[in-house]
Amino acid sequence: MTLSQKDQLYNWHPYTQHQTTGLLPAIVKGDGVYLWDENGKQYLDAISSWWVNPFGHSNPVLAQAIYKQLTTLEHVLFGGFTNKPAVELAEKLLAMLPSNQKKLFYSDNGSTAVEIAIKAALQYFYNKGEKRTKIIAFENGFHGDTFGAMAASGISFFTEAFQGSMLEVVRIPIPTAENDSLTVLNDLLQTNEFAAFIFEPLVQGAAGMVMYEASELDKLIGLCKKNKVFTIADEIMTGFGKTGKTFACDYLTEQPDMICLSKALTGGTIPMAVTSFSQQIFDRFLSENVNKALFHGHTFTGNPTGCAAALAAISLLESEEMQSNIQRIAAQHLAFQKQIKAHPKVKTTRVLGIIFAMEIASAGDQSYYGSLRNQLYDFFIEQGIILRPVGNVVYILPPFITSNEQLEIIYTTLSKALEIV
Ligand SMILES: *Cc1c(COP(=O)(O)O)cnc(C)c1O
C-alpha cells in the first residue's frame, strides 16, 4: 500500500468530509518553497503550509537551533522551573511587541493562546468582584477550534453543532464604509456585561483575507479603553512580518491589552504559542490568596526546544535579507494586482504586505467549501501549486523566500484559473 492509502485507513484529517474526499498526497520531503509527494510530484507551497512557514521548508538555520537545543535540554516542566530559551524569548518578544505588553504566557497552539486570553479577561473581572461574562468579536472572525476560541469565531458552520454549549459572544461587523461598527460597539459597551473585545487586526485570515483600516480599528480599541473593556489582538495569522510590518498592531496608534501569537512564531517547525499581557492584567492575579492565580497550563508550556526555534526564527525575520524579501514580495503583489484587477472575472483584489487576495466573480456555488472552491483547489493541485481558496476567494501567502520567478509561476496559474471557472 502507498502512504496515501494507509493514511486513508488510519487518519482523520482536519476540516475534512471523509466520505467525499479521495486519497490525499503524502508529502515526503520539503526544501525551500517546494514539497514533494511519494510519487515524486513537486508542489510550490504558496500559502506557507497554513501561514506558518516564512523561511522555507527544512530550513537549516532552524534545524541547527533545534538540534542544538535538543542535545542541551529538550524539555523541562515550566511549573516550578524556568529555562534559558523561555527567558530569552520572553525578553526578545516583549521588546518587539507594543510597549504596554509586559508578561508572556506560553502554550502550544493558536487556539490555546486565545483560550488563555479569554480566560484571563474573564478571571480579571472575577478577581475584581465584578460580573462580566461575555465577550465581543467580529462577524466572520476566526480564533481557533477549542471551546472558548470557537465561541469567539464567527464562521457559523464551524460552530453550529455546539450552539448552546458555548461562552456568550456578541458579534459586531468589521468597520467598512457601509458598517458603522463604532456605534454598534458603543451600544454594547453601555451594558457593562463584557470582559473583552477580540479581533484579528487588519486581516481576517480564515474569512478569506478580508481587510479593514487600521484607523478604524484604532477607534474601536479607543472606545473599549474608555469603557474599561479589554482588547485582545489575535495576531496568530498576521504576526511576524506578513502584513509588511512585524505585527499588524504596528500599524495602530492604540495598544491592545493582550496579544495572541503562534503560527510563524517558530518558522513552521515546533508547535508553540504565546499570549502577552499588559501589567494591569497580570497584577489583578496577584494576591495572598492562591485562588486568584491563573490556574491554566499545558504540559509543554515553555518548552525549551520550541522557544529556541522561535528565537532562531525571529533572528531570520530580523535579517536584512528577509526584511527586503517582504518588501519585494509586497511590491510584486501590487504590480500583479494592477494587472489582474480589470479582468472581467475578478470582482475585487486586496493586498497587505505579502498577502494577496482576489474574489472571483462566478455563477457557481461560492460557499466556503463549495463546488467553485473545490474546482479551483483541484486545478491548483494538478498544476503543482498549493493554494486553498476560501469560497470564491483565492489568496496567496507565500514564504518570504519565494523568488520573483516563483511568484510569476503562482500569478500565471491564478490567471489560468480564471479561464476555467
Ligand atoms: C490559525 C488561527 C488560530 C488557531 O490556531 P491553531 O494553532 O490552529 O489552533 C487562531 N486565530 C487565528 C487568527 C488563526 O489564523
The ligand as a Tripos MOL2 file, in Angstrom:
@<TRIPOS>MOLECULE
LIG
   15    15     1     0     0
SMALL
NO_CHARGES

@<TRIPOS>ATOM
      1 C1         -4.9810   29.5740   12.8650 C.3       1 LIG1
      2 C2         -5.5790   30.6190   13.7180 C.ar      1 LIG1
      3 C3         -5.9810   30.3350   15.0450 C.ar      1 LIG1
      4 C4         -5.9230   28.9570   15.6360 C.3       1 LIG1
      5 O1         -4.6380   28.4560   15.7090 O.3       1 LIG1
      6 P1         -4.4120   26.8530   15.8330 P.3       1 LIG1
      7 O2         -2.9580   26.7080   16.0240 O.co2     1 LIG1
      8 O3         -4.9040   26.2760   14.5370 O.co2     1 LIG1
      9 O4         -5.2160   26.3920   16.9990 O.co2     1 LIG1
     10 C5         -6.4810   31.3720   15.7980 C.ar      1 LIG1
     11 N1         -6.5910   32.6240   15.3030 N.ar      1 LIG1
     12 C6         -6.2080   32.9320   14.0490 C.ar      1 LIG1
     13 C7         -6.3270   34.3380   13.5720 C.3       1 LIG1
     14 C8         -5.7040   31.9360   13.2170 C.ar      1 LIG1
     15 O5         -5.3480   32.2400   11.9530 O.3       1 LIG1
@<TRIPOS>BOND
     1     1     2 1
     2     2     3 ar
     3     2    14 ar
     4     3     4 1
     5     3    10 ar
     6     4     5 1
     7     5     6 1
     8     6     7 2
     9     6     8 1
    10     6     9 1
    11    10    11 ar
    12    11    12 ar
    13    12    13 1
    14    12    14 ar
    15    14    15 1
@<TRIPOS>SUBSTRUCTURE
     1 LIG1         1 GROUP 0 **** ****
